[in-house]
């Protein structure tokens, strides 16, 4: 399964399920919604559902294969 790495403004790095295009689309959709809307993703490590504030995302890149 494809994964994507996110770098947040806090310096925290997250690896989530999905291609960079899929993850970027979820983040973009959340950003276009009302203020405070989170992008809901699944963390790769423990398959935990994770809400990400799109304003905090600095980079989106392909994860490790």
mmCIF file as gemmi writes it, N, C-alpha and C atoms, coordinates in Angstrom:
data_model
loop_
_atom_site.group_PDB
_atom_site.id
_atom_site.type_symbol
_atom_site.label_atom_id
_atom_site.label_alt_id
_atom_site.label_comp_id
_atom_site.label_asym_id
_atom_site.label_entity_id
_atom_site.label_seq_id
_atom_site.pdbx_PDB_ins_code
_atom_site.Cartn_x
_atom_site.Cartn_y
_atom_site.Cartn_z
_atom_site.occupancy
_atom_site.B_iso_or_equiv
_atom_site.pdbx_formal_charge
_atom_site.auth_seq_id
_atom_site.auth_asym_id
_atom_site.pdbx_PDB_model_num
ATOM 1 N N . UNK Axp A 1 ? 0.84 -1.182 0 1 0 ? 1 A 1
ATOM 2 C CA . UNK Axp A 1 ? 0 0 0 1 0 ? 1 A 1
ATOM 3 C C . UNK Axp A 1 ? 0.883 1.243 0 1 0 ? 1 A 1
ATOM 4 N N . UNK Axp A 2 ? 0.466 2.258 -0.736 1 0 ? 2 A 1
ATOM 5 C CA . UNK Axp A 2 ? 1.212 3.513 -0.811 1 0 ? 2 A 1
ATOM 6 C C . UNK Axp A 2 ? 1.061 4.295 0.487 1 0 ? 2 A 1
ATOM 7 N N . UNK Axp A 3 ? 2.122 4.985 0.861 1 0 ? 3 A 1
ATOM 8 C CA . UNK Axp A 3 ? 2.083 5.843 2.033 1 0 ? 3 A 1
ATOM 9 C C . UNK Axp A 3 ? 2.614 7.226 1.668 1 0 ? 3 A 1
ATOM 10 N N . UNK Axp A 4 ? 2.258 8.177 2.517 1 0 ? 4 A 1
ATOM 11 C CA . UNK Axp A 4 ? 2.68 9.559 2.318 1 0 ? 4 A 1
ATOM 12 C C . UNK Axp A 4 ? 3.187 10.109 3.641 1 0 ? 4 A 1
ATOM 13 N N . UNK Axp A 5 ? 4.271 10.887 3.571 1 0 ? 5 A 1
ATOM 14 C CA . UNK Axp A 5 ? 4.825 11.522 4.761 1 0 ? 5 A 1
ATOM 15 C C . UNK Axp A 5 ? 4.427 12.989 4.777 1 0 ? 5 A 1
ATOM 16 N N . UNK Axp A 6 ? 3.983 13.442 5.943 1 0 ? 6 A 1
ATOM 17 C CA . UNK Axp A 6 ? 3.627 14.837 6.146 1 0 ? 6 A 1
ATOM 18 C C . UNK Axp A 6 ? 4.597 15.45 7.141 1 0 ? 6 A 1
ATOM 19 N N . UNK Axp A 7 ? 5.022 16.668 6.878 1 0 ? 7 A 1
ATOM 20 C CA . UNK Axp A 7 ? 5.812 17.433 7.828 1 0 ? 7 A 1
ATOM 21 C C . UNK Axp A 7 ? 4.926 18.57 8.307 1 0 ? 7 A 1
ATOM 22 N N . UNK Axp A 8 ? 4.775 18.687 9.634 1 0 ? 8 A 1
ATOM 23 C CA . UNK Axp A 8 ? 3.947 19.737 10.211 1 0 ? 8 A 1
ATOM 24 C C . UNK Axp A 8 ? 4.815 20.902 10.675 1 0 ? 8 A 1
ATOM 25 N N . UNK Axp A 9 ? 4.217 22.056 10.879 1 0 ? 9 A 1
ATOM 26 C CA . UNK Axp A 9 ? 4.969 23.236 11.305 1 0 ? 9 A 1
ATOM 27 C C . UNK Axp A 9 ? 5.653 23.033 12.645 1 0 ? 9 A 1
ATOM 28 N N . UNK Axp A 10 ? 5.169 22.103 13.437 1 0 ? 10 A 1
ATOM 29 C CA . UNK Axp A 10 ? 5.772 21.804 14.737 1 0 ? 10 A 1
ATOM 30 C C . UNK Axp A 10 ? 7.051 20.987 14.606 1 0 ? 10 A 1
ATOM 31 N N . UNK Axp A 11 ? 7.325 20.483 13.392 1 0 ? 11 A 1
ATOM 32 C CA . UNK Axp A 11 ? 8.477 19.62 13.164 1 0 ? 11 A 1
ATOM 33 C C . UNK Axp A 11 ? 8.12 18.146 13.242 1 0 ? 11 A 1
ATOM 34 N N . UNK Axp A 12 ? 6.899 17.849 13.681 1 0 ? 12 A 1
ATOM 35 C CA . UNK Axp A 12 ? 6.456 16.447 13.763 1 0 ? 12 A 1
ATOM 36 C C . UNK Axp A 12 ? 6.265 15.903 12.357 1 0 ? 12 A 1
ATOM 37 N N . UNK Axp A 13 ? 6.668 14.638 12.165 1 0 ? 13 A 1
ATOM 38 C CA . UNK Axp A 13 ? 6.48 13.971 10.885 1 0 ? 13 A 1
ATOM 39 C C . UNK Axp A 13 ? 5.48 12.84 11.073 1 0 ? 13 A 1
ATOM 40 N N . UNK Axp A 14 ? 4.547 12.741 10.145 1 0 ? 14 A 1
ATOM 41 C CA . UNK Axp A 14 ? 3.531 11.697 10.17 1 0 ? 14 A 1
ATOM 42 C C . UNK Axp A 14 ? 3.621 10.899 8.886 1 0 ? 14 A 1
ATOM 43 N N . UNK Axp A 15 ? 3.374 9.593 8.983 1 0 ? 15 A 1
ATOM 44 C CA . UNK Axp A 15 ? 3.26 8.77 7.786 1 0 ? 15 A 1
ATOM 45 C C . UNK Axp A 15 ? 1.847 8.207 7.767 1 0 ? 15 A 1
ATOM 46 N N . UNK Axp A 16 ? 1.148 8.49 6.671 1 0 ? 16 A 1
ATOM 47 C CA . UNK Axp A 16 ? -0.254 8.103 6.557 1 0 ? 16 A 1
ATOM 48 C C . UNK Axp A 16 ? -0.469 7.245 5.315 1 0 ? 16 A 1
ATOM 49 N N . UNK Axp A 17 ? -1.561 6.492 5.325 1 0 ? 17 A 1
ATOM 50 C CA . UNK Axp A 17 ? -1.912 5.646 4.186 1 0 ? 17 A 1
ATOM 51 C C . UNK Axp A 17 ? -2.408 6.512 3.029 1 0 ? 17 A 1
ATOM 52 N N . UNK Axp A 18 ? -2.059 6.108 1.81 1 0 ? 18 A 1
ATOM 53 C CA . UNK Axp A 18 ? -2.53 6.786 0.608 1 0 ? 18 A 1
ATOM 54 C C . UNK Axp A 18 ? -1.394 7.378 -0.192 1 0 ? 18 A 1
ATOM 55 N N . UNK Axp A 19 ? -1.667 7.61 -1.454 1 0 ? 19 A 1
ATOM 56 C CA . UNK Axp A 19 ? -0.666 8.232 -2.322 1 0 ? 19 A 1
ATOM 57 C C . UNK Axp A 19 ? -0.575 9.723 -1.977 1 0 ? 19 A 1
ATOM 58 N N . UNK Axp A 20 ? 0.522 10.364 -2.361 1 0 ? 20 A 1
ATOM 59 C CA . UNK Axp A 20 ? 0.609 11.807 -2.121 1 0 ? 20 A 1
ATOM 60 C C . UNK Axp A 20 ? -0.557 12.582 -2.736 1 0 ? 20 A 1
ATOM 61 N N . UNK Axp A 21 ? -1.025 12.171 -3.908 1 0 ? 21 A 1
ATOM 62 C CA . UNK Axp A 21 ? -2.165 12.853 -4.537 1 0 ? 21 A 1
ATOM 63 C C . UNK Axp A 21 ? -3.442 12.702 -3.708 1 0 ? 21 A 1
ATOM 64 N N . UNK Axp A 22 ? -3.698 11.497 -3.2 1 0 ? 22 A 1
ATOM 65 C CA . UNK Axp A 22 ? -4.892 11.255 -2.384 1 0 ? 22 A 1
ATOM 66 C C . UNK Axp A 22 ? -4.846 12.059 -1.087 1 0 ? 22 A 1
ATOM 67 N N . UNK Axp A 23 ? -3.697 12.057 -0.441 1 0 ? 23 A 1
ATOM 68 C CA . UNK Axp A 23 ? -3.546 12.762 0.829 1 0 ? 23 A 1
ATOM 69 C C . UNK Axp A 23 ? -3.635 14.272 0.601 1 0 ? 23 A 1
ATOM 70 N N . UNK Axp A 24 ? -2.972 14.762 -0.434 1 0 ? 24 A 1
ATOM 71 C CA . UNK Axp A 24 ? -3.028 16.197 -0.74 1 0 ? 24 A 1
ATOM 72 C C . UNK Axp A 24 ? -4.465 16.632 -1.02 1 0 ? 24 A 1
ATOM 73 N N . UNK Axp A 25 ? -5.22 15.798 -1.716 1 0 ? 25 A 1
ATOM 74 C CA . UNK Axp A 25 ? -6.621 16.128 -2.014 1 0 ? 25 A 1
ATOM 75 C C . UNK Axp A 25 ? -7.443 16.228 -0.727 1 0 ? 25 A 1
ATOM 76 N N . UNK Axp A 26 ? -7.23 15.304 0.212 1 0 ? 26 A 1
ATOM 77 C CA . UNK Axp A 26 ? -7.944 15.354 1.495 1 0 ? 26 A 1
ATOM 78 C C . UNK Axp A 26 ? -7.593 16.625 2.26 1 0 ? 26 A 1
ATOM 79 N N . UNK Axp A 27 ? -6.322 17 2.233 1 0 ? 27 A 1
ATOM 80 C CA . UNK Axp A 27 ? -5.879 18.217 2.917 1 0 ? 27 A 1
ATOM 81 C C . UNK Axp A 27 ? -6.464 19.455 2.234 1 0 ? 27 A 1
ATOM 82 N N . UNK Axp A 28 ? -6.437 19.484 0.908 1 0 ? 28 A 1
ATOM 83 C CA . UNK Axp A 28 ? -6.994 20.614 0.161 1 0 ? 28 A 1
ATOM 84 C C . UNK Axp A 28 ? -8.498 20.754 0.4 1 0 ? 28 A 1
ATOM 85 N N . UNK Axp A 29 ? -9.214 19.636 0.422 1 0 ? 29 A 1
ATOM 86 C CA . UNK Axp A 29 ? -10.659 19.674 0.668 1 0 ? 29 A 1
ATOM 87 C C . UNK Axp A 29 ? -10.958 20.231 2.061 1 0 ? 29 A 1
ATOM 88 N N . UNK Axp A 30 ? -10.183 19.807 3.052 1 0 ? 30 A 1
ATOM 89 C CA . UNK Axp A 30 ? -10.378 20.314 4.41 1 0 ? 30 A 1
ATOM 90 C C . UNK Axp A 30 ? -10.074 21.812 4.47 1 0 ? 30 A 1
ATOM 91 N N . UNK Axp A 31 ? -9.041 22.241 3.779 1 0 ? 31 A 1
ATOM 92 C CA . UNK Axp A 31 ? -8.666 23.662 3.778 1 0 ? 31 A 1
ATOM 93 C C . UNK Axp A 31 ? -9.776 24.516 3.152 1 0 ? 31 A 1
ATOM 94 N N . UNK Axp A 32 ? -10.436 24.004 2.12 1 0 ? 32 A 1
ATOM 95 C CA . UNK Axp A 32 ? -11.506 24.756 1.433 1 0 ? 32 A 1
ATOM 96 C C . UNK Axp A 32 ? -12.806 24.773 2.231 1 0 ? 32 A 1
ATOM 97 N N . UNK Axp A 33 ? -12.953 23.86 3.169 1 0 ? 33 A 1
ATOM 98 C CA . UNK Axp A 33 ? -14.17 23.8 3.981 1 0 ? 33 A 1
ATOM 99 C C . UNK Axp A 33 ? -14.155 24.918 5.022 1 0 ? 33 A 1
ATOM 100 N N . UNK Axp A 34 ? -15.101 24.86 5.929 1 0 ? 34 A 1
ATOM 101 C CA . UNK Axp A 34 ? -15.181 25.893 6.959 1 0 ? 34 A 1
ATOM 102 C C . UNK Axp A 34 ? -13.951 25.842 7.871 1 0 ? 34 A 1
ATOM 103 N N . UNK Axp A 35 ? -13.602 26.981 8.476 1 0 ? 35 A 1
ATOM 104 C CA . UNK Axp A 35 ? -12.441 27.015 9.373 1 0 ? 35 A 1
ATOM 105 C C . UNK Axp A 35 ? -12.548 25.951 10.468 1 0 ? 35 A 1
ATOM 106 N N . UNK Axp A 36 ? -11.443 25.322 10.758 1 0 ? 36 A 1
ATOM 107 C CA . UNK Axp A 36 ? -11.407 24.294 11.794 1 0 ? 36 A 1
ATOM 108 C C . UNK Axp A 36 ? -11.662 22.892 11.284 1 0 ? 36 A 1
ATOM 109 N N . UNK Axp A 37 ? -11.948 22.739 9.985 1 0 ? 37 A 1
ATOM 110 C CA . UNK Axp A 37 ? -12.185 21.415 9.423 1 0 ? 37 A 1
ATOM 111 C C . UNK Axp A 37 ? -10.86 20.667 9.325 1 0 ? 37 A 1
ATOM 112 N N . UNK Axp A 38 ? -10.861 19.433 9.779 1 0 ? 38 A 1
ATOM 113 C CA . UNK Axp A 38 ? -9.661 18.598 9.757 1 0 ? 38 A 1
ATOM 114 C C . UNK Axp A 38 ? -9.679 17.654 8.565 1 0 ? 38 A 1
ATOM 115 N N . UNK Axp A 39 ? -8.495 17.291 8.101 1 0 ? 39 A 1
ATOM 116 C CA . UNK Axp A 39 ? -8.354 16.238 7.092 1 0 ? 39 A 1
ATOM 117 C C . UNK Axp A 39 ? -8.199 14.93 7.869 1 0 ? 39 A 1
ATOM 118 N N . UNK Axp A 40 ? -9.122 14.004 7.678 1 0 ? 40 A 1
ATOM 119 C CA . UNK Axp A 40 ? -9.087 12.735 8.413 1 0 ? 40 A 1
ATOM 120 C C . UNK Axp A 40 ? -8.326 11.691 7.605 1 0 ? 40 A 1
ATOM 121 N N . UNK Axp A 41 ? -7.247 11.173 8.193 1 0 ? 41 A 1
ATOM 122 C CA . UNK Axp A 41 ? -6.34 10.228 7.545 1 0 ? 41 A 1
ATOM 123 C C . UNK Axp A 41 ? -6.093 9.053 8.474 1 0 ? 41 A 1
ATOM 124 N N . UNK Axp A 42 ? -5.455 7.99 7.961 1 0 ? 42 A 1
ATOM 125 C CA . UNK Axp A 42 ? -5.083 6.832 8.777 1 0 ? 42 A 1
ATOM 126 C C . UNK Axp A 42 ? -3.569 6.773 8.888 1 0 ? 42 A 1
ATOM 127 N N . UNK Axp A 43 ? -3.081 6.801 10.126 1 0 ? 43 A 1
ATOM 128 C CA . UNK Axp A 43 ? -1.648 6.716 10.366 1 0 ? 43 A 1
ATOM 129 C C . UNK Axp A 43 ? -1.161 5.312 10.014 1 0 ? 43 A 1
ATOM 130 N N . UNK Axp A 44 ? -0.049 5.228 9.305 1 0 ? 44 A 1
ATOM 131 C CA . UNK Axp A 44 ? 0.476 3.956 8.823 1 0 ? 44 A 1
ATOM 132 C C . UNK Axp A 44 ? 0.94 3.048 9.957 1 0 ? 44 A 1
ATOM 133 N N . UNK Axp A 45 ? 1.612 3.61 10.929 1 0 ? 45 A 1
ATOM 134 C CA . UNK Axp A 45 ? 2.248 2.827 11.994 1 0 ? 45 A 1
ATOM 135 C C . UNK Axp A 45 ? 1.245 2.002 12.794 1 0 ? 45 A 1
ATOM 136 N N . UNK Axp A 46 ? 0.177 2.642 13.27 1 0 ? 46 A 1
ATOM 137 C CA . UNK Axp A 46 ? -0.769 1.91 14.119 1 0 ? 46 A 1
ATOM 138 C C . UNK Axp A 46 ? -2.199 1.924 13.587 1 0 ? 46 A 1
ATOM 139 N N . UNK Axp A 47 ? -2.379 2.357 12.33 1 0 ? 47 A 1
ATOM 140 C CA . UNK Axp A 47 ? -3.687 2.4 11.67 1 0 ? 47 A 1
ATOM 141 C C . UNK Axp A 47 ? -4.706 3.196 12.485 1 0 ? 47 A 1
ATOM 142 N N . UNK Axp A 48 ? -4.223 4.17 13.229 1 0 ? 48 A 1
ATOM 143 C CA . UNK Axp A 48 ? -5.101 5.032 14.014 1 0 ? 48 A 1
ATOM 144 C C . UNK Axp A 48 ? -5.649 6.15 13.127 1 0 ? 48 A 1
ATOM 145 N N . UNK Axp A 49 ? -6.905 6.473 13.298 1 0 ? 49 A 1
ATOM 146 C CA . UNK Axp A 49 ? -7.51 7.582 12.548 1 0 ? 49 A 1
ATOM 147 C C . UNK Axp A 49 ? -6.981 8.882 13.138 1 0 ? 49 A 1
ATOM 148 N N . UNK Axp A 50 ? -6.605 9.791 12.258 1 0 ? 50 A 1
ATOM 149 C CA . UNK Axp A 50 ? -5.893 10.982 12.677 1 0 ? 50 A 1
ATOM 150 C C . UNK Axp A 50 ? -6.475 12.205 11.976 1 0 ? 50 A 1
ATOM 151 N N . UNK Axp A 51 ? -6.834 13.23 12.739 1 0 ? 51 A 1
ATOM 152 C CA . UNK Axp A 51 ? -7.317 14.486 12.176 1 0 ? 51 A 1
ATOM 153 C C . UNK Axp A 51 ? -6.159 15.465 12.075 1 0 ? 51 A 1
ATOM 154 N N . UNK Axp A 52 ? -5.91 15.961 10.874 1 0 ? 52 A 1
ATOM 155 C CA . UNK Axp A 52 ? -4.791 16.872 10.638 1 0 ? 52 A 1
ATOM 156 C C . UNK Axp A 52 ? -5.335 18.244 10.246 1 0 ? 52 A 1
ATOM 157 N N . UNK Axp A 53 ? -4.854 19.274 10.932 1 0 ? 53 A 1
ATOM 158 C CA . UNK Axp A 53 ? -5.214 20.645 10.599 1 0 ? 53 A 1
ATOM 159 C C . UNK Axp A 53 ? -4.447 21.026 9.334 1 0 ? 53 A 1
ATOM 160 N N . UNK Axp A 54 ? -5.13 21.306 8.233 1 0 ? 54 A 1
ATOM 161 C CA . UNK Axp A 54 ? -4.431 21.579 6.976 1 0 ? 54 A 1
ATOM 162 C C . UNK Axp A 54 ? -3.508 22.799 7.043 1 0 ? 54 A 1
ATOM 163 N N . UNK Axp A 55 ? -3.788 23.734 7.93 1 0 ? 55 A 1
ATOM 164 C CA . UNK Axp A 55 ? -2.94 24.918 8.061 1 0 ? 55 A 1
ATOM 165 C C . UNK Axp A 55 ? -1.579 24.585 8.666 1 0 ? 55 A 1
ATOM 166 N N . UNK Axp A 56 ? -1.451 23.409 9.266 1 0 ? 56 A 1
ATOM 167 C CA . UNK Axp A 56 ? -0.209 23.009 9.924 1 0 ? 56 A 1
ATOM 168 C C . UNK Axp A 56 ? 0.71 22.184 9.029 1 0 ? 56 A 1
ATOM 169 N N . UNK Axp A 57 ? 0.254 21.82 7.831 1 0 ? 57 A 1
ATOM 170 C CA . UNK Axp A 57 ? 1.037 20.96 6.941 1 0 ? 57 A 1
ATOM 171 C C . UNK Axp A 57 ? 2.027 21.806 6.132 1 0 ? 57 A 1
ATOM 172 N N . UNK Axp A 58 ? 3.3 21.44 6.216 1 0 ? 58 A 1
ATOM 173 C CA . UNK Axp A 58 ? 4.355 22.154 5.494 1 0 ? 58 A 1
ATOM 174 C C . UNK Axp A 58 ? 4.681 21.431 4.192 1 0 ? 58 A 1
ATOM 175 N N . UNK Axp A 59 ? 4.887 20.109 4.252 1 0 ? 59 A 1
ATOM 176 C CA . UNK Axp A 59 ? 5.209 19.342 3.052 1 0 ? 59 A 1
ATOM 177 C C . UNK Axp A 59 ? 4.418 18.046 3.012 1 0 ? 59 A 1
ATOM 178 N N . UNK Axp A 60 ? 4.204 17.571 1.781 1 0 ? 60 A 1
ATOM 179 C CA . UNK Axp A 60 ? 3.561 16.28 1.506 1 0 ? 60 A 1
ATOM 180 C C . UNK Axp A 60 ? 4.474 15.575 0.515 1 0 ? 60 A 1
ATOM 181 N N . UNK Axp A 61 ? 4.939 14.368 0.88 1 0 ? 61 A 1
ATOM 182 C CA . UNK Axp A 61 ? 5.817 13.629 -0.04 1 0 ? 61 A 1
ATOM 183 C C . UNK Axp A 61 ? 5.592 12.14 0.088 1 0 ? 61 A 1
ATOM 184 N N . UNK Axp A 62 ? 6.021 11.409 -0.927 1 0 ? 62 A 1
ATOM 185 C CA . UNK Axp A 62 ? 5.84 9.95 -0.936 1 0 ? 62 A 1
ATOM 186 C C . UNK Axp A 62 ? 6.561 9.334 0.25 1 0 ? 62 A 1
ATOM 187 N N . UNK Axp A 63 ? 5.936 8.316 0.83 1 0 ? 63 A 1
ATOM 188 C CA . UNK Axp A 63 ? 6.538 7.594 1.945 1 0 ? 63 A 1
ATOM 189 C C . UNK Axp A 63 ? 7.44 6.475 1.455 1 0 ? 63 A 1
ATOM 190 N N . UNK Axp A 64 ? 7.961 5.73 2.404 1 0 ? 64 A 1
ATOM 191 C CA . UNK Axp A 64 ? 8.824 4.591 2.106 1 0 ? 64 A 1
ATOM 192 C C . UNK Axp A 64 ? 7.977 3.455 1.536 1 0 ? 64 A 1
ATOM 193 N N . UNK Axp A 65 ? 8.504 2.767 0.559 1 0 ? 65 A 1
ATOM 194 C CA . UNK Axp A 65 ? 7.775 1.646 -0.039 1 0 ? 65 A 1
ATOM 195 C C . UNK Axp A 65 ? 7.909 0.397 0.797 1 0 ? 65 A 1
